[in-house]
Amino acid sequence: MRVAIELIGGLGLFLFGMSFMGTALQKAAGSKMRGILAALTNNRIIGVLVGCVVTIVVQSSSATTVMTVGFVNAGLMNLSQAIGVIMGANIGTTITAQMVAFNLTDIAPLVVGLGVAFYYGSKKKRVKEIAEIFIGFGILFLGMAYMRSAIEPLKESPIFMDALMNFRNPIIGIITGFVITAVLQSSSATTALLIAVAGSGHLTIEMAYPILFGENIGTCVTAMLASIGAHKTAKRAALMHLVFNVVGTIIFMIFLRLPVQYLVQIISPTHIERQIANAHTLFNIISVIIMFPFANQIVKLSEKLIKGEDVDKEDAFKYLDKRLLATPSIALDQFSREVLRMAKMVEEEFVDARLALLNSDEDMVYSVFEKEKIVNTMEKNLLDYIVDLSKYPLTSAQRDKITTLMNTINDVERIGDHSDNIAELALYNIENGSDFSEQAIEELNQMMDTVHEAYKLAILTFKTADSELGIAVFEKEKAINNMEKKYRKNHMDRLNDGLCSTSTGIVFLDTLSNLERIGDHSTNMAESIIEVINKGKVLIDIKGDH
């Protein structure tokens, strides 16, 4: 019982420490995570480097691969880029095993203690983030200490020795590695367990290597599960991961296992823990070297096995994916792009409403109604996503950004509502056979031009982080308010002169009110965005069209 408690507890501490350290590294990296992603091109060598670096940061190749599936699903990455990242993730995950092979369990409590002392003793954000890395690092090694302690008494157990002897059969080793990794969803945890067992002195590299092969296949399960419900392209990314790891394992089992085993024994003749870590690293590096020239073939195979294309819905996310939540900095940047997409949809809605009213176009009326349904669904989806994102560790700057984005979503949605109101007024005119006077049409055109310009400037302020554009919105708002007052008075004069009917007059005045409110919400957008800009931040990291 004591062995089971220590082993499970140690494994739990190891997984928690690894996760805690990964989260701390992400927070410390901050916006650099976006920079790492931005480095991605169709150059697969860069893709391999990116995959390796991201995996070292998040401390999990499964997490990197799941993120890759998410990136592909959100249109952030194509399959040619994804295959490089997947290959790099396999190399990056070996760093954890290399760390664990250093027996640092004696200093683990000191590392945790120092981390806690710096965390509570400093008010500087950067120091706290580094302290969290040390805390996670120390907890990881405390977990290893407990696992090693749990295995120690088993050295004399005949049952334990018989179980180890089964691993002389490589097939059993592969199955064991696969099952443990699939259950734990962490190849690093499986390697850590293997290194802990190796401490018993009865596990050889010949017995351990097949388990490493099995864990490399087992780690694909996480990405395969993550691809359920994703676009076909994202499913192909998960399939590429599986193909790469399975083919790499087969090649190694048949041709390279013995030469590499011999090599690691030369490098570390007496240190089995280091042999396992080195074998793990060499296996993944050599697999990448062998498979890299065939990356195009792996991509084509995935496209052949998973055929067809998805039909995108307009109200579905284009830039976002739930799998991006694990990297808040990237998720937040993509969220901003999605808000921009919603804002552009509302702009189209306004243009259609204008045509519906001024041209008495019933088709445009129903186009507005359809777009309004899409916008409302987009708003709900965005708010649900931001609630999920808020559950993850975020910096104060990221939380400020979320507040601004939520305010922007509200203003954009309200502009959509007012456009919908104008379409309703257009329908009323059409059904009642009412027409505006020429002067009324001219005034509405002038005010709609100014309102449209104000809204476009607000969108451009959001997109480019240019406060000068935001200030221009304020000027437009003044003009809109003046127009509303002037045109109301003009309308009353026309009404008194008998130049327009009462029913048409009501539609005219209601339209002025809706246009004035659109101007107000455009100003609200600009104000909240300028506030973010003045704090030295941007809402969208890349200023091009998206």
C-alpha positions in Angstrom: 0.0 0.0 0.0 2.8 2.4 0.9 4.5 1.7 -2.5 1.2 2.5 -4.3 0.6 5.7 -2.3 4.1 7.0 -2.9 4.1 6.1 -6.6 0.7 7.7 -7.3 1.6 10.7 -5.1 5.0 11.1 -6.8 3.5 10.8 -10.2 0.9 13.4 -9.3 3.5 15.8 -8.0 5.6 15.3 -11.2 2.6 16.0 -13.5 1.6 19.0 -11.4 5.1 20.4 -11.3 5.6 20.0 -15.0 2.2 21.7 -15.7 2.9 24.5 -13.2 6.4 25.1 -14.7 4.9 25.1 -18.2 2.3 27.7 -17.2 4.9 29.8 -15.6 7.2 29.6 -18.6 4.3 30.7 -20.8 3.5 33.7 -18.6 7.2 34.7 -18.6 7.3 34.3 -22.4 4.1 36.4 -22.7 3.8 38.0 -26.1 6.9 36.2 -27.3 4.7 33.2 -27.8 3.0 35.2 -30.6 6.4 36.0 -32.0 7.4 32.4 -32.0 4.2 31.6 -34.0 4.8 34.5 -36.3 8.2 33.0 -37.2 6.4 30.1 -38.9 6.8 30.0 -42.6 6.7 27.2 -45.1 10.3 26.6 -44.2 10.0 23.3 -42.3 13.4 23.7 -40.6 12.0 26.8 -38.9 8.8 24.8 -38.1 10.9 22.1 -36.4 12.7 24.8 -34.3 9.3 26.4 -33.4 7.9 23.0 -32.4 10.9 22.3 -30.3 10.9 25.7 -28.5 7.1 25.7 -27.9 7.3 22.2 -26.4 10.1 23.2 -24.1 8.0 26.2 -23.0 4.7 24.3 -22.4 6.5 21.2 -21.2 4.4 18.8 -23.2 4.6 17.5 -26.8 0.9 16.5 -26.5 0.0 20.1 -25.6 2.1 21.4 -28.6 0.4 18.9 -31.0 -3.0 19.7 -29.7 -2.2 23.4 -30.1 -1.0 22.6 -33.7 -4.4 20.9 -34.4 -6.1 24.1 -33.0 -3.9 26.4 -35.1 -4.7 24.4 -38.3 -8.4 24.3 -37.4 -8.3 28.1 -36.9 -6.6 28.7 -40.2 -3.4 29.9 -38.5 -1.3 27.2 -39.9 -1.3 25.0 -43.0 -0.4 21.3 -43.1 3.1 22.0 -44.5 3.9 24.2 -41.5 2.2 21.8 -39.1 4.3 18.8 -40.0 7.5 20.7 -39.1 6.0 21.8 -35.7 5.0 18.2 -35.0 8.5 16.9 -35.7 10.0 19.6 -33.5 7.6 18.8 -30.7 9.0 15.2 -30.6 12.5 16.6 -30.0 11.4 19.3 -27.5 9.7 16.7 -25.2 13.0 14.9 -24.7 14.4 17.9 -22.7 12.2 17.0 -19.7 13.7 13.5 -19.7 17.2 15.0 -19.9 16.4 17.1 -16.8 14.9 14.2 -14.9 18.0 12.1 -15.6 19.9 14.5 -13.4 19.3 13.3 -9.9 18.4 16.7 -8.4 16.0 15.3 -5.8 18.2 16.3 -2.9 18.0 20.0 -3.7 14.3 20.0 -4.8 13.0 21.2 -1.5 15.5 24.0 -1.5 14.5 25.1 -5.0 10.8 25.1 -4.0 11.6 27.1 -0.8 13.6 29.7 -2.7 10.9 30.0 -5.3 8.2 30.5 -2.7 10.4 33.1 -0.8 11.0 35.1 -4.0 7.3 34.8 -5.0 6.1 36.3 -1.7 9.1 38.5 -1.1 9.0 40.5 -4.3 6.3 42.7 -5.8 7.9 42.7 -9.2 5.9 40.7 -11.7 8.9 39.4 -13.6 10.5 38.1 -10.3 7.2 36.4 -9.4 7.0 34.7 -12.9 10.6 33.4 -12.5 9.8 32.2 -9.0 6.9 30.2 -10.3 9.2 28.4 -12.7 11.5 27.4 -9.8 8.5 26.2 -7.8 7.3 24.0 -10.6 10.8 22.8 -11.3 11.3 21.8 -7.6 7.9 20.1 -7.3 8.7 18.1 -10.5 11.8 16.7 -8.8 10.0 16.1 -5.5 7.6 13.9 -7.5 10.6 12.1 -8.9 12.0 11.6 -5.4 8.7 10.0 -4.2 8.6 7.7 -7.3 12.2 6.6 -6.7 11.4 6.0 -3.0 8.4 3.9 -4.0 10.4 1.7 -6.4 13.3 1.2 -3.9 11.6 -1.6 -1.8 10.6 -3.5 -4.9 14.2 -4.4 -5.7 13.8 -7.5 -3.6 10.3 -8.4 -4.8 10.2 -11.6 -7.0 6.9 -10.4 -8.5 8.4 -7.1 -9.5 11.4 -8.8 -11.0 9.2 -11.2 -13.0 7.3 -8.3 -14.3 10.5 -6.6 -15.4 11.6 -9.7 -17.2 8.5 -9.5 -19.5 10.0 -6.3 -21.0 12.6 -8.5 -22.7 9.8 -9.0 -25.2 9.8 -5.7 -27.2 6.2 -6.1 -28.2 5.1 -6.1 -24.5 7.4 -3.0 -24.0 5.8 -1.1 -26.9 2.2 -2.0 -25.7 3.1 -1.0 -22.1 4.6 2.4 -23.2 1.6 3.1 -25.4 -1.0 2.3 -22.8 0.7 4.2 -19.9 1.2 7.3 -22.2 -2.3 7.2 -23.6 -3.8 7.0 -20.0 -1.5 9.7 -18.5 -1.5 11.8 -21.8 2.1 12.6 -21.1 5.1 10.9 -22.7 7.4 12.8 -20.2 5.5 11.2 -17.3 6.0 7.8 -18.8 9.7 8.5 -19.3 10.0 9.7 -15.7 8.3 6.5 -14.4 10.8 4.5 -16.6 13.7 6.4 -15.1 12.4 5.8 -11.6 12.1 2.1 -12.2 15.6 2.1 -13.8 16.8 3.2 -10.4 16.1 -0.3 -9.1 19.1 -1.5 -11.1 17.3 -4.3 -12.8 16.1 -2.5 -16.0 18.4 -2.5 -19.0 18.4 -0.2 -22.0 17.4 -3.2 -24.1 14.2 -3.5 -22.0 13.5 0.2 -21.8 13.9 1.1 -25.5 10.6 -0.6 -26.7 8.7 1.3 -23.9 10.1 4.5 -25.3 8.8 3.5 -28.7 5.4 2.7 -27.3 5.1 6.1 -25.5 5.9 7.9 -28.8 2.9 6.3 -30.4 0.8 6.7 -27.2 1.3 10.5 -27.2 -0.6 10.6 -30.5 -3.8 9.6 -28.7 -4.2 13.1 -27.2 -4.0 14.9 -30.5 -6.3 12.3 -32.2 -8.9 12.9 -29.4 -8.4 16.7 -29.8 -9.2 16.5 -33.5 -12.7 15.1 -32.9 -15.1 17.7 -34.1 -12.4 19.7 -35.8 -12.2 20.6 -39.5 -10.9 17.9 -41.9 -7.6 19.8 -42.2 -7.1 19.6 -38.4 -7.9 15.9 -38.5 -5.1 15.6 -41.1 -2.7 17.3 -38.8 -3.4 14.8 -36.0 -3.1 11.9 -38.5 0.3 13.2 -39.7 1.5 13.1 -36.1 0.4 9.4 -35.9 1.9 8.5 -39.2 5.2 10.2 -38.4 5.5 8.5 -35.0 4.4 5.0 -36.1 6.6 4.9 -39.2 9.6 6.3 -37.2 9.1 3.6 -34.6 8.9 0.8 -37.2 12.1 2.0 -38.9 13.9 2.2 -35.5 12.7 -1.2 -34.4 13.9 -2.9 -37.5 17.1 -1.1 -38.5 18.4 1.3 -35.8 17.5 0.0 -32.3 20.7 -2.0 -31.8 23.2 0.6 -33.2 21.6 3.4 -31.0 21.5 1.2 -27.9 25.2 0.5 -28.5 25.9 4.2 -28.9 24.1 5.3 -25.7 25.9 2.6 -23.7 29.2 4.0 -24.9 28.2 7.5 -23.9 27.0 6.5 -20.5 28.3 3.0 -19.6 27.0 2.8 -16.0 24.2 5.3 -15.8 21.0 3.7 -16.9 18.9 6.8 -16.2 21.1 8.8 -18.6 21.0 6.0 -21.1 17.2 6.1 -21.2 17.2 9.9 -21.6 19.8 9.8 -24.3 18.1 7.0 -26.1 14.8 9.0 -26.0 16.6 12.1 -27.5 18.5 10.2 -30.2 15.4 8.2 -31.2 13.4 11.5 -31.8 16.3 13.4 -33.4 17.2 10.6 -35.8 13.5 10.0 -36.6 13.1 13.7 -37.6 16.3 13.5 -39.8 15.1 10.3 -41.5 11.4 11.5 -42.0 12.1 15.1 -42.8 12.8 14.6 -46.5 9.4 12.8 -46.8 7.3 15.5 -45.1 5.5 16.3 -48.4 4.6 12.6 -48.7 3.2 12.5 -45.2 1.1 15.6 -45.9 -0.2 14.0 -49.2 -0.9 10.8 -47.4 -3.1 12.6 -44.8 -5.0 14.3 -47.6 -5.5 11.0 -49.4 -6.8 9.2 -46.2 -9.0 12.1 -45.1 -10.7 13.5 -48.3 -12.9 16.5 -48.9 -13.2 20.0 -47.6 -15.3 21.5 -44.9 -18.1 24.0 -45.6 -17.6 26.9 -43.3 -20.6 28.6 -41.6 -20.4 32.4 -41.4 -21.2 32.4 -37.7 -18.6 29.8 -36.9 -15.1 30.9 -35.7 -12.6 31.6 -38.4 -9.6 32.4 -36.3 -10.4 30.8 -32.9 -10.4 27.3 -31.6 -10.9 25.8 -28.1 -7.5 24.1 -28.4 -5.9 27.6 -28.4 -7.0 28.2 -24.8 -3.9 26.5 -23.5 -1.9 29.4 -24.8 -3.8 32.5 -23.6 -1.5 35.1 -25.4 -2.2 33.5 -28.8 -5.9 32.8 -28.0 -6.4 36.5 -27.0 -4.7 37.7 -30.2 -6.9 35.4 -32.3 -9.9 36.5 -30.3 -9.2 40.1 -31.3 -9.2 39.0 -35.0 -12.5 37.3 -34.5 -14.0 40.6 -33.0 -12.7 42.4 -36.0 -14.4 39.9 -38.3 -17.7 40.5 -36.4 -17.2 44.3 -36.7 -16.8 43.9 -40.5 -19.9 41.8 -40.7 -21.8 44.6 -38.9 -20.4 47.1 -41.4 -21.9 45.0 -44.2 -25.2 44.9 -42.3 -25.2 48.7 -42.1 -24.5 49.1 -45.8 -27.4 46.7 -46.6 -29.7 48.6 -44.3 -28.8 51.8 -46.0 -29.6 50.3 -49.5 -32.8 48.8 -48.1 -34.1 52.2 -46.8 -33.0 54.5 -49.6 -33.7 52.2 -52.5 -36.8 50.5 -51.0 -35.1 47.2 -51.6 -36.9 44.3 -49.8 -34.1 41.8 -50.7 -31.6 44.0 -48.7 -34.1 44.1 -45.8 -33.9 40.3 -45.5 -30.2 40.4 -46.0 -29.9 42.6 -42.9 -32.1 40.3 -40.9 -30.0 37.2 -41.9 -26.7 39.1 -41.0 -28.2 40.2 -37.7 -28.8 36.5 -36.8 -25.2 35.7 -37.7 -23.9 38.6 -35.6 -26.0 37.6 -32.6 -24.6 34.1 -32.8 -21.1 35.4 -33.2 -21.5 37.6 -30.1 -22.7 34.6 -28.0 -19.9 32.4 -29.2 -17.3 35.1 -28.5 -18.6 35.7 -25.0 -18.7 32.0 -24.3 -15.1 31.7 -25.5 -13.9 34.7 -23.4 -15.5 33.1 -20.3 -13.5 29.9 -20.9 -10.3 31.9 -21.5 -10.8 33.8 -18.2 -10.5 30.5 -16.4 -6.9 30.2 -17.5 -3.9 31.9 -15.8 -3.8 35.5 -17.3 -1.6 38.5 -16.6 -3.2 41.8 -15.5 -2.5 43.3 -19.0 -4.4 40.4 -20.6 -7.4 40.9 -18.3 -7.5 44.6 -19.2 -7.4 43.6 -22.8 -10.3 41.2 -22.3 -12.4 44.0 -20.7 -11.8 46.3 -23.7 -12.6 43.5 -26.1 -15.9 42.7 -24.3 -16.8 46.4 -24.4 -16.0 46.5 -28.1 -18.2 43.4 -28.8 -21.1 45.1 -27.0 -20.7 48.3 -29.0 -20.4 46.4 -32.3 -23.5 44.3 -31.5 -25.5 47.4 -30.7 -24.5 48.9 -34.0 -25.8 45.8 -35.6 -29.1 46.2 -33.7 -29.5 49.8 -34.9 -28.8 48.7 -38.5 -31.5 46.0 -38.0 -33.9 48.8 -36.8 -33.2 50.8 -39.9 -34.1 47.7 -42.0 -37.3 47.3 -40.1 -38.1 51.0 -40.9 -37.3 50.3 -44.6 -39.7 47.3 -44.5 -42.4 49.6 -43.0 -41.9 52.1 -45.8 -42.1 49.4 -48.5 -45.2 47.7 -47.1 -47.0 51.1 -46.8 -45.8 52.5 -50.2 -44.2 55.5 -48.5 -41.4 57.5 -50.1 -39.0 60.1 -48.7 -38.8 63.6 -50.3 -35.7 64.3 -52.3 -34.4 66.6 -49.6 -34.9 63.9 -46.9 -33.0 61.4 -49.1 -30.2 63.9 -49.6 -30.0 64.5 -45.8 -30.1 60.8 -45.0 -27.3 60.1 -47.5 -25.1 62.8 -46.0 -25.7 61.5 -42.4 -25.2 57.9 -43.4 -21.9 58.8 -45.1 -20.6 60.4 -42.0 -21.9 57.6 -39.7 -20.2 55.0 -42.0 -17.0 56.9 -42.0 -17.0 57.1 -38.2 -17.6 53.4 -37.8 -14.9 52.6 -40.4 -12.5 54.8 -38.5 -13.4 53.0 -35.2 -12.7 49.6 -36.9 -9.4 50.9 -38.3 -8.4 52.2 -34.8 -9.0 48.8 -33.4 -7.0 47.2 -36.2 -4.0 49.5 -36.4 -3.7 50.9 -32.8 -3.5 54.4 -34.2 -4.9 56.8 -31.7 -5.1 59.6 -34.3 -7.7 57.6 -36.1 -9.6 57.3 -32.9 -9.6 61.0 -32.3 -11.0 61.4 -35.8 -14.0 59.4 -34.7 -14.7 62.0 -32.1 -14.8 64.7 -34.7 -17.2 62.7 -36.8 -19.4 62.2 -33.8 -19.7 66.0 -33.3 -20.7 66.3 -37.0 -23.3 63.5 -36.6 -24.9 65.2 -33.6 -25.1 68.5 -35.4 -26.6 66.8 -38.4 -29.2 65.1 -36.3 -30.3 68.4 -34.7 -30.3 70.2 -38.0 -32.2 67.5 -39.9 -34.8 67.2 -37.2 -35.5 70.9 -37.6 -35.6 70.7 -41.4 -38.0 67.8 -41.1 -40.4 69.8 -38.9 -40.3 72.6 -41.5 -41.1 70.2 -44.3 -43.9 68.7 -42.2 -45.4 72.2 -41.6 -45.1 73.0 -45.3 -46.9 69.8 -46.2 -43.9 68.4 -48.1 -43.9 65.0 -46.4 -46.4 62.7 -44.7 -46.7 62.0 -41.0 -45.9 58.2 -41.4 -42.8 58.9 -43.6 -41.8 61.6 -41.1 -41.8 59.0 -38.2 -39.6 56.7 -40.2 -37.2 59.6 -41.0 -36.9 60.7 -37.3 -36.4 57.1 -36.1 -33.7 56.7 -38.7 -31.9 59.8 -37.5 -32.1 58.4 -33.9 -30.6 55.1 -35.0 -27.9 56.8 -37.0 -27.0 59.0 -34.0 -26.8 55.9 -31.7 -24.5 54.2 -34.2 -22.2 57.3 -34.0 -22.3 57.0 -30.2 -21.3 53.4 -30.2 -18.5 54.1 -32.7 -17.2 56.8 -30.3 -17.4 54.3 -27.4 -15.3 51.8 -29.4 -12.7 54.5 -30.2 -12.5 55.7 -26.5 -11.9 52.2 -25.1 -9.4 51.3 -27.8 -7.5 54.6 -27.2 -7.3 53.8 -23.5 -5.6 50.5 -24.3 -3.2 52.3 -26.8 -2.3 54.8 -24.1 -1.2 51.9 -21.9 1.2 50.9 -24.6 -0.8 47.8 -25.8 -2.4 46.7 -29.0 -5.5 44.6 -29.5 -4.3 42.9 -32.7 -0.6 42.1 -33.0 -0.5 42.0 -36.8 -1.8 45.1 -38.7 -2.5 43.5 -42.0 -5.8 42.4 -43.4 -7.3 39.3 -41.8 
